[in-house]
Each structure stands twice: as structure tokens, then as C-alpha cells.
Amino acid sequence: MSQIVHTEGESNTSSARKAWMKESIGPKSSPLLKRDANAFLHQSLSSPCVSTIAKAEGIWVEDLDGRRYMDFHGNSVHHIGYGHPRLITAIKAQLDDLSFAPRRFTNDPAVELAEKLAEIAPDDLGKMLFTTGGSDANEVALKIARAATGRFKTISFWDAFHGAGFGAASVGGEATFRSHIAGPLLPGAEHVAPFACYRCPYNHAGPDTCGLACAKMVEFVLEREGDVAAVIAEPMRAVPYVPPSGFWKAVREACNRHGALLIMDEIPTGLGKTGKMFAFEHDEIIPDIVTLGKALGGGILPIAACIARTKLDVCGDFAIGHYTHEKNPVTARAALTTIQIIEDEGLVDRAAELGEHAMDRLMGELQNIPIVGDIRGRGLMFGVEIVDDRADKTPGNARAERIYYACLEAGLSYKISQGCVLTLSPPLTITRKDLDCAIDIVVNAIKDEC
Ligand SMILES: Cc1ncc(COP(=O)(O)O)c(C=O)c1O
């Protein structure tokens, strides 16, 4: 197995975590956490859990002891906030009307959802399949790319995450999902350094200085391999890293030159999170296939989608995604209503506007703090990198973890990415007041750590 880095955050065994568990977990949460740890297989980043949950409402989650947290992670499902009343009403009505559809019996909500997604996706991204989760949607995309090109190789980024299935994990590049799984993953899954990699020799100097070396590397591998089916990547890395300007245009053109499809995994970024309906719209390119998931189910139900250009409807004689809930009217209704809520409440523009405000505040208040490296983001997906040494950007993992638990203590939950990036991703429905309150918590915790 190749050398890969751990890109995820909080450790299950750190002293910061142990102190938090000891001091902050209440008498009702504690027994449930023990039962959870006994009942579930342990794995990184879930069981054993860090807390319990009794309620999820709007931007808030509440544990069994009544401790409330603003949720700035939410597994990226909560664009419209938890338990949106309009969505709950629509799901209840759908349950009364038609609660399931076997795959070969089509139904109104499933077709309406497909038509709606084709309407909001640009160009001829117009044919699709629904799956239960994002990992499966990415695997459908890979199968379409194989069928359409007659090739099997892929290029993807080290450090990326595309899901936990074997196919999705093969194109992923995170240690957590690869390193301890004995045996080979998919053959032909080539990886390159991602854009804005922390080891970039140009130190993110920008396209004028680096000449987009990272895009050139994608083309180099496309050329050398000569028979790559697809490049698959997130348009904006959820770490979060914004692509250098011109990166995606260069990769799009390289894919065209070498006969490879471009698949954009918009599972966390899609549906407005970055201030555009699809994050790739910032970069003025159109992929051949796009996958959506997470927030598509409105933070209540699991549904994902693989949306392809109409000419990629080439798999009619075999099965590429026979999922039991492929045409489930209830999950389809949830997705359709979620998109309607995003449109009717103007949440895409709201993400752009509030994201700008958040970035201005973070820049203004943290730019000169010695333990803050980079501050970056797009829309309501932003991050603050914690470093030990600003000059050479030594990652400040232990500091980041202490800051994380201090924020949790103050009522703000989020996740740490790449060991040291405080990754903040609130619902698009958040009020400016709550956003400011969360930023105050982060700023104060960082200043206290100095
Ligand atoms: C970029 C990306 N792709 C795919 C997935 C997988 O989605 P799911 O967990 O629904 O399989 C995730 C989940 O975190 C993700 O962040």
C-alpha cells in the first residue's frame, strides 16, 4: 500500500478528548455512550461517539442532558436546517399517499425529482439514477464512465473522499478509508496531488506564479496512461480548499484532449453550499457527470443522485445501479421539497452573502494571530488552519484539538479536517446573529490558545 496521510481530525484517544468526556458528558448521555460503544463495531470518526443526540432542530442539536450545540458540521446534510417544517409536512403527506415503489413501478415524485434536477443542472446534464448514498452514486458514475469510454482507469486526488464502498474508496485518497483494508482496491485508480496541496512547492502562490502545475500533472498522467476513463474529484475540496483560478478549465480541456470524462462529486458542496447551486459553476466548467447526495434528502432521508449528460445514457442493456430505494417516492419527495425550499428561501444567494460576511470577520480578527495559518472558503464552507509555526506552517494538530473541545464546551460543534483545519459548515438557513455568535466562539477559543 502506498504511503498516505491521515486527513481527518479528532483522535479517539487524545487527552483533549478524554478530558472533554470526563468533564462535559452528563449523567443521561454517559450510559447511552457506553451502550453505543458496546453495540457498534468501532471505527474511526464514529463509534465510540463524542456525545449523544436527543433533538435536532434548525441549526441546533441537543444531547440527552439538554446541552445544546450549534451544528457547523451536520455531515453536510443540513443545508435547510434540521427538521424544516415544510419538509416534514411534505414527507408526512407522501407517507399517507404512497410510501414505497418497487423499482420497476415508476411514480410521480421520482419522475418530478429527476425532471427538477435536470432543470437546475446546466447544459445537457439531464439523465440520472438515484441511490441511497453518495458512495453508491459515485460508483454509478464510474460504471457509466467505463461503459461510455470502454476504458477502466481513473485519475483522482490523494486526500480526497468519495465514499466508503470499495469502488469509491479506490478513487478516494484518505488513509482512514484505505490504509488498514487488507488487499487491493480497484485496479487503474491512479492518484495525483490535489490542487492547493499542503506540499505544493509554490505554496499556493497562485496561477501566475505556478502556471497551474497541479493541472499540468493531471494532464501528464492522462497523456502517459493514454486510456483513462474519467477524472473524478470534488470541485472544491471539503477540507476546505478552493481551486486556483483556471484549474478546472485546464483540467476540463485536458480531459477533452485525452478522451476522458470529468466527474464532479458535489455530494457536500452541491445545492448551494458554496454560494452557487453547483460549486463547479464558480469555475465556469461543466462536467460530464455530477453526483449529489447528503443535503438532497433535506437532512432527514438518505438519497443521492448521479446525473449524466444525456448522451451518456449508454448502459441500457445491463445494470449499473440496481438499488432497492432507487424510485422510493418518500425519499424523492424529500429531495424535491428540499430543492423547492432552497429556491423559495433564496438559500443559494444567502450562502454567498453570509459566507462573505464570515470570511471578512475571520480575516479581520484572525489574520495576524500567530497560530493561524490559512483562512479560506467559499460560501458557507470555510476553514481556519491552526499551525504551530506560521513561517513553515507546521500543522498545529494538538492545538486544533484543544480549540475544538473549547468550542464544543461553548456550544459549537464542527469538524477538524487534515488534523488542523477547523472546518465550519453551517446550514444555509442560519441567521447572521447565530453566525456571528459562532464566529465569536471560534475567535475566542483561538485567542485563548495563543
Ligand atoms: C465528497 C464526498 N463524496 C462522497 C461521500 C459519500 O457519501 P455517503 O456517505 O452518502 O456515501 C461523502 C461523504 O462524506 C463526501 O464528502
The ligand as an SDF file (V2000), in Angstrom:
LIG
                    3D

 16 16  0  0  0  0  0  0  0  0999 V2000
  -17.0980   14.3170   -1.2420 C   0  0  0  0  0  0  0  0  0  0  0  0
  -17.9090   13.1520   -0.7520 C   0  0  0  0  0  0  0  0  0  0  0  0
  -18.2360   12.1860   -1.6100 N   0  0  0  0  0  0  0  0  0  0  0  0
  -18.9430   11.1120   -1.2260 C   0  0  0  0  0  0  0  0  0  0  0  0
  -19.3430   10.9510    0.0710 C   0  0  0  0  0  0  0  0  0  0  0  0
  -20.0860    9.7030    0.4900 C   0  0  0  0  0  0  0  0  0  0  0  0
  -21.4190    9.9250    0.7540 O   0  0  0  0  0  0  0  0  0  0  0  0
  -22.2550    8.8340    1.6060 P   0  0  0  0  0  0  0  0  0  0  0  0
  -21.7130    8.8850    2.9940 O   0  0  0  0  0  0  0  0  0  0  0  0
  -23.6670    9.2810    1.4890 O   0  0  0  0  0  0  0  0  0  0  0  0
  -21.9950    7.5070    0.9540 O   0  0  0  0  0  0  0  0  0  0  0  0
  -19.0330   11.9410    1.0140 C   0  0  0  0  0  0  0  0  0  0  0  0
  -19.4330   11.7870    2.4320 C   0  0  0  0  0  0  0  0  0  0  0  0
  -18.8920   12.3590    3.3450 O   0  0  0  0  0  0  0  0  0  0  0  0
  -18.2920   13.0750    0.5930 C   0  0  0  0  0  0  0  0  0  0  0  0
  -17.9400   14.0290    1.4540 O   0  0  0  0  0  0  0  0  0  0  0  0
  1  2  1  0
  2  3  1  0
  2 15  2  0
  3  4  2  0
  4  5  1  0
  5  6  1  0
  5 12  2  0
  6  7  1  0
  7  8  1  0
  8  9  2  0
  8 10  1  0
  8 11  1  0
 12 13  1  0
 12 15  1  0
 13 14  2  0
 15 16  1  0
M  END
$$$$
